[in-house]
Amino acid sequence: MYMFIDALRLMRGFWSLASRESIAEDLSADLREFSKETLIMNLYIPLRADIDIITWISSDTPKQIARFRWILRSRFGRYLREALSFFAVYRHSQYFPPHQDLREYLMKASKDPYEYLVAYPMKKSPEWYLLSFEERKRIMAEHAALARSLSSDKKIRSYTAYSYGIDDNEFLVIYEVDDLMTWNMIVEKLREAEHRKWVTREEPILIGRYISLETLERALKAGRGSLDI
């Protein structure tokens, strides 16, 4: 399975287009059909500057992700810029025995998305990979135990995917959370885990609030600042 995060920026000229409503309707129809072929197709309004839409796609093949990008280009043309994108493979970790079916876990996000998405790339130093496997396993077990203790009674879902050789980073880390203040405090505490010594990159961090496809269509039709989303 594959994960794809795309951060999109609509160019200024889009909002004055006479054809904006028809573009919104056609895009909505295309994505509604496209969503039937994917495991996840979630949309978010970003909580950071210079981005208008965040999309989270999970699919069985990269072909579906390529098709999604073609749909965007076909509908928006020169009025769309992909500001950031992250691509990864979603699979079980080598450090822990499988304890759940990943496909079933993904379907929870599709059927019951939490209010916020947090996503970022991650990279570790070369020194990390020169440690013995048993040492890395011990360090990751400590990190996982701390994470579980902090989030066991919270509405948080985590998805770690692997970007080795297919993107600029080594990991794509995705979380769904319902409360950003709680999440903020958990992340601060996780900074105390030993494995932090080998983390060299965890940015940019994308945060977005979940919206439905219908809400996106209404927002594109209404224009900037004219719809409560």
C-alpha beads as a LAMMPS data file, in Angstrom:
LAMMPS data file: protein, C-alpha beads

229 atoms
228 bonds

1 atom types
1 bond types

-500.0 500.0 xlo xhi
-500.0 500.0 ylo yhi
-500.0 500.0 zlo zhi

Masses

1 110.0

Atoms # bond

1 1 1 0.000 0.000 0.000
2 1 1 1.114 3.551 -0.680
3 1 1 0.699 6.900 1.069
4 1 1 0.684 10.285 -0.639
5 1 1 0.356 13.719 0.950
6 1 1 -0.133 16.663 -1.413
7 1 1 -0.198 20.305 -0.278
8 1 1 -1.905 22.471 -2.897
9 1 1 -1.896 26.193 -3.584
10 1 1 -4.539 27.819 -5.782
11 1 1 -3.182 30.718 -7.760
12 1 1 -4.738 34.166 -7.261
13 1 1 -6.290 34.202 -10.724
14 1 1 -8.426 31.169 -9.936
15 1 1 -10.714 33.112 -7.631
16 1 1 -11.731 35.563 -10.383
17 1 1 -12.443 32.896 -13.028
18 1 1 -15.932 32.972 -14.516
19 1 1 -15.714 29.180 -14.828
20 1 1 -14.850 28.609 -11.165
21 1 1 -18.194 27.003 -10.319
22 1 1 -18.058 24.539 -13.191
23 1 1 -14.446 23.660 -12.292
24 1 1 -15.530 22.964 -8.708
25 1 1 -18.419 20.760 -9.864
26 1 1 -16.293 18.797 -12.341
27 1 1 -13.506 18.315 -9.810
28 1 1 -15.977 17.114 -7.198
29 1 1 -17.466 14.585 -9.630
30 1 1 -14.001 13.342 -10.631
31 1 1 -12.819 12.933 -7.050
32 1 1 -16.035 11.229 -5.986
33 1 1 -15.428 8.561 -8.614
34 1 1 -11.724 8.425 -7.842
35 1 1 -12.379 7.833 -4.134
36 1 1 -14.077 4.535 -5.002
37 1 1 -10.725 3.200 -6.217
38 1 1 -8.660 4.196 -3.176
39 1 1 -8.357 3.181 0.450
40 1 1 -8.309 6.796 1.621
41 1 1 -8.976 10.109 -0.053
42 1 1 -9.249 12.714 2.684
43 1 1 -9.239 16.499 2.297
44 1 1 -8.088 19.132 4.786
45 1 1 -7.978 22.902 5.150
46 1 1 -4.409 23.748 6.235
47 1 1 -3.484 25.611 9.391
48 1 1 -0.396 27.201 7.870
49 1 1 0.322 29.887 5.293
50 1 1 0.676 29.516 1.515
51 1 1 -1.383 26.331 1.183
52 1 1 -5.090 26.072 0.379
53 1 1 -5.777 22.324 0.450
54 1 1 -4.070 19.226 1.864
55 1 1 -4.933 15.836 0.415
56 1 1 -4.153 12.441 1.917
57 1 1 -4.334 9.526 -0.498
58 1 1 -3.727 5.869 0.278
59 1 1 -3.871 3.375 -2.583
60 1 1 -2.809 -0.088 -3.650
61 1 1 -0.707 1.141 -6.574
62 1 1 1.218 4.310 -7.513
63 1 1 -0.904 4.449 -10.683
64 1 1 -3.862 5.676 -8.640
65 1 1 -1.756 8.465 -7.148
66 1 1 -0.531 9.471 -10.613
67 1 1 -4.141 9.541 -11.785
68 1 1 -5.112 11.782 -8.877
69 1 1 -2.416 14.280 -9.856
70 1 1 -3.620 14.183 -13.463
71 1 1 -7.182 14.953 -12.330
72 1 1 -5.934 18.008 -10.451
73 1 1 -3.894 19.262 -13.400
74 1 1 -6.727 18.652 -15.843
75 1 1 -9.236 20.639 -13.787
76 1 1 -7.095 23.501 -12.452
77 1 1 -4.390 23.813 -15.109
78 1 1 -2.048 26.725 -14.489
79 1 1 -4.142 27.894 -11.528
80 1 1 -2.804 25.128 -9.285
81 1 1 0.629 24.707 -7.700
82 1 1 1.656 21.641 -5.728
83 1 1 3.633 23.302 -2.964
84 1 1 4.727 20.090 -1.206
85 1 1 4.232 16.383 -1.692
86 1 1 5.374 13.270 0.170
87 1 1 5.266 9.680 -1.089
88 1 1 5.847 6.452 0.861
89 1 1 5.083 2.750 1.247
90 1 1 2.842 1.751 4.132
91 1 1 3.980 -1.549 5.664
92 1 1 4.765 -3.181 8.988
93 1 1 7.823 -2.072 10.952
94 1 1 10.810 -4.403 11.108
95 1 1 11.130 -3.690 14.828
96 1 1 7.731 -4.931 16.008
97 1 1 5.687 -8.065 15.272
98 1 1 2.506 -7.296 13.300
99 1 1 -0.343 -6.693 15.739
100 1 1 -3.057 -5.472 13.391
101 1 1 -4.152 -5.632 9.772
102 1 1 -2.903 -2.408 8.195
103 1 1 -5.635 -2.331 5.565
104 1 1 -8.359 -2.567 8.205
105 1 1 -6.623 0.108 10.238
106 1 1 -6.583 2.414 7.211
107 1 1 -10.269 1.910 6.615
108 1 1 -11.007 3.452 10.014
109 1 1 -9.594 6.721 8.716
110 1 1 -11.762 6.464 5.641
111 1 1 -14.986 5.764 7.527
112 1 1 -14.394 7.896 10.626
113 1 1 -11.720 10.564 10.052
114 1 1 -10.555 12.523 13.084
115 1 1 -10.739 16.295 12.966
116 1 1 -7.051 17.048 12.355
117 1 1 -4.273 15.650 10.217
118 1 1 -0.601 16.021 11.181
119 1 1 1.925 14.897 8.553
120 1 1 5.645 15.368 8.078
121 1 1 8.695 13.687 6.537
122 1 1 11.430 12.264 8.733
123 1 1 15.064 11.340 8.249
124 1 1 17.641 9.737 10.543
125 1 1 21.409 10.117 10.578
126 1 1 23.702 7.525 8.941
127 1 1 24.907 6.607 12.433
128 1 1 21.482 5.186 13.236
129 1 1 21.796 2.525 10.549
130 1 1 25.275 1.565 11.763
131 1 1 23.909 0.515 15.144
132 1 1 23.194 -3.200 15.514
133 1 1 19.659 -4.317 14.752
134 1 1 19.135 -5.410 18.350
135 1 1 20.203 -1.996 19.638
136 1 1 17.880 -0.205 17.222
137 1 1 15.064 -2.542 18.220
138 1 1 15.626 -1.765 21.906
139 1 1 15.602 1.986 21.282
140 1 1 12.444 1.818 19.174
141 1 1 10.708 -0.327 21.797
142 1 1 11.382 2.365 24.406
143 1 1 9.996 5.027 22.094
144 1 1 6.881 2.975 21.329
145 1 1 6.229 2.250 25.006
146 1 1 6.460 5.946 25.869
147 1 1 4.147 6.863 22.985
148 1 1 1.573 4.282 24.087
149 1 1 1.660 5.470 27.691
150 1 1 1.031 9.066 26.627
151 1 1 -1.717 8.371 24.082
152 1 1 -3.507 5.241 25.337
153 1 1 -6.716 7.061 26.305
154 1 1 -6.563 9.697 23.527
155 1 1 -8.143 9.798 20.077
156 1 1 -4.939 9.465 18.086
157 1 1 -4.138 7.256 15.112
158 1 1 -0.590 6.944 13.802
159 1 1 0.702 5.782 10.433
160 1 1 4.432 5.430 9.747
161 1 1 5.287 4.834 6.088
162 1 1 8.654 4.296 4.413
163 1 1 10.185 6.485 1.702
164 1 1 13.562 4.806 1.178
165 1 1 14.603 5.319 -2.430
166 1 1 11.290 6.768 -3.605
167 1 1 11.274 10.228 -2.008
168 1 1 13.776 12.706 -0.592
169 1 1 13.264 11.480 2.964
170 1 1 13.223 8.117 4.707
171 1 1 9.834 8.187 6.415
172 1 1 6.428 9.794 6.079
173 1 1 4.743 10.121 9.470
174 1 1 0.999 10.741 9.590
175 1 1 -1.235 11.228 12.613
176 1 1 -4.946 11.790 13.020
177 1 1 -5.859 13.638 16.211
178 1 1 -8.967 15.221 17.675
179 1 1 -7.293 17.753 19.964
180 1 1 -4.203 19.749 18.972
181 1 1 -3.391 20.980 22.476
182 1 1 -3.217 17.411 23.772
183 1 1 -1.129 16.423 20.775
184 1 1 1.251 19.338 21.382
185 1 1 1.918 18.189 24.947
186 1 1 2.439 14.563 23.897
187 1 1 5.010 15.535 21.277
188 1 1 6.884 17.656 23.797
189 1 1 7.148 14.673 26.142
190 1 1 8.254 12.366 23.323
191 1 1 11.281 14.600 22.795
192 1 1 12.745 12.838 25.835
193 1 1 12.943 9.462 24.041
194 1 1 16.447 8.183 23.300
195 1 1 15.834 7.724 19.570
196 1 1 15.682 11.525 19.178
197 1 1 19.488 11.534 19.110
198 1 1 19.449 10.156 15.582
199 1 1 16.562 12.161 14.065
200 1 1 17.905 14.796 11.668
201 1 1 14.720 16.079 10.019
202 1 1 11.040 16.376 10.947
203 1 1 9.802 19.256 8.844
204 1 1 7.857 20.787 7.255
205 1 1 4.912 19.867 9.445
206 1 1 1.553 19.979 7.701
207 1 1 -1.563 20.373 9.843
208 1 1 -5.074 20.489 8.445
209 1 1 -8.678 20.332 9.545
210 1 1 -10.801 17.644 7.880
211 1 1 -13.471 18.706 5.393
212 1 1 -15.776 16.706 3.158
213 1 1 -15.651 16.792 -0.624
214 1 1 -18.990 18.598 -0.601
215 1 1 -17.564 21.291 1.672
216 1 1 -14.574 21.751 -0.626
217 1 1 -16.854 22.148 -3.626
218 1 1 -18.908 24.806 -1.831
219 1 1 -15.767 26.632 -0.738
220 1 1 -14.324 26.711 -4.264
221 1 1 -17.597 28.077 -5.594
222 1 1 -18.025 30.667 -2.851
223 1 1 -14.510 32.112 -3.012
224 1 1 -11.967 33.036 -0.399
225 1 1 -13.281 34.303 2.899
226 1 1 -16.931 33.884 2.003
227 1 1 -17.726 30.494 3.520
228 1 1 -17.445 29.133 7.040
229 1 1 -15.563 25.856 6.699

Bonds

1 1 1 2
2 1 2 3
3 1 3 4
4 1 4 5
5 1 5 6
6 1 6 7
7 1 7 8
8 1 8 9
9 1 9 10
10 1 10 11
11 1 11 12
12 1 12 13
13 1 13 14
14 1 14 15
15 1 15 16
16 1 16 17
17 1 17 18
18 1 18 19
19 1 19 20
20 1 20 21
21 1 21 22
22 1 22 23
23 1 23 24
24 1 24 25
25 1 25 26
26 1 26 27
27 1 27 28
28 1 28 29
29 1 29 30
30 1 30 31
31 1 31 32
32 1 32 33
33 1 33 34
34 1 34 35
35 1 35 36
36 1 36 37
37 1 37 38
38 1 38 39
39 1 39 40
40 1 40 41
41 1 41 42
42 1 42 43
43 1 43 44
44 1 44 45
45 1 45 46
46 1 46 47
47 1 47 48
48 1 48 49
49 1 49 50
50 1 50 51
51 1 51 52
52 1 52 53
53 1 53 54
54 1 54 55
55 1 55 56
56 1 56 57
57 1 57 58
58 1 58 59
59 1 59 60
60 1 60 61
61 1 61 62
62 1 62 63
63 1 63 64
64 1 64 65
65 1 65 66
66 1 66 67
67 1 67 68
68 1 68 69
69 1 69 70
70 1 70 71
71 1 71 72
72 1 72 73
73 1 73 74
74 1 74 75
75 1 75 76
76 1 76 77
77 1 77 78
78 1 78 79
79 1 79 80
80 1 80 81
81 1 81 82
82 1 82 83
83 1 83 84
84 1 84 85
85 1 85 86
86 1 86 87
87 1 87 88
88 1 88 89
89 1 89 90
90 1 90 91
91 1 91 92
92 1 92 93
93 1 93 94
94 1 94 95
95 1 95 96
96 1 96 97
97 1 97 98
98 1 98 99
99 1 99 100
100 1 100 101
101 1 101 102
102 1 102 103
103 1 103 104
104 1 104 105
105 1 105 106
106 1 106 107
107 1 107 108
108 1 108 109
109 1 109 110
110 1 110 111
111 1 111 112
112 1 112 113
113 1 113 114
114 1 114 115
115 1 115 116
116 1 116 117
117 1 117 118
118 1 118 119
119 1 119 120
120 1 120 121
121 1 121 122
122 1 122 123
123 1 123 124
124 1 124 125
125 1 125 126
126 1 126 127
127 1 127 128
128 1 128 129
129 1 129 130
130 1 130 131
131 1 131 132
132 1 132 133
133 1 133 134
134 1 134 135
135 1 135 136
136 1 136 137
137 1 137 138
138 1 138 139
139 1 139 140
140 1 140 141
141 1 141 142
142 1 142 143
143 1 143 144
144 1 144 145
145 1 145 146
146 1 146 147
147 1 147 148
148 1 148 149
149 1 149 150
150 1 150 151
151 1 151 152
152 1 152 153
153 1 153 154
154 1 154 155
155 1 155 156
156 1 156 157
157 1 157 158
158 1 158 159
159 1 159 160
160 1 160 161
161 1 161 162
162 1 162 163
163 1 163 164
164 1 164 165
165 1 165 166
166 1 166 167
167 1 167 168
168 1 168 169
169 1 169 170
170 1 170 171
171 1 171 172
172 1 172 173
173 1 173 174
174 1 174 175
175 1 175 176
176 1 176 177
177 1 177 178
178 1 178 179
179 1 179 180
180 1 180 181
181 1 181 182
182 1 182 183
183 1 183 184
184 1 184 185
185 1 185 186
186 1 186 187
187 1 187 188
188 1 188 189
189 1 189 190
190 1 190 191
191 1 191 192
192 1 192 193
193 1 193 194
194 1 194 195
195 1 195 196
196 1 196 197
197 1 197 198
198 1 198 199
199 1 199 200
200 1 200 201
201 1 201 202
202 1 202 203
203 1 203 204
204 1 204 205
205 1 205 206
206 1 206 207
207 1 207 208
208 1 208 209
209 1 209 210
210 1 210 211
211 1 211 212
212 1 212 213
213 1 213 214
214 1 214 215
215 1 215 216
216 1 216 217
217 1 217 218
218 1 218 219
219 1 219 220
220 1 220 221
221 1 221 222
222 1 222 223
223 1 223 224
224 1 224 225
225 1 225 226
226 1 226 227
227 1 227 228
228 1 228 229
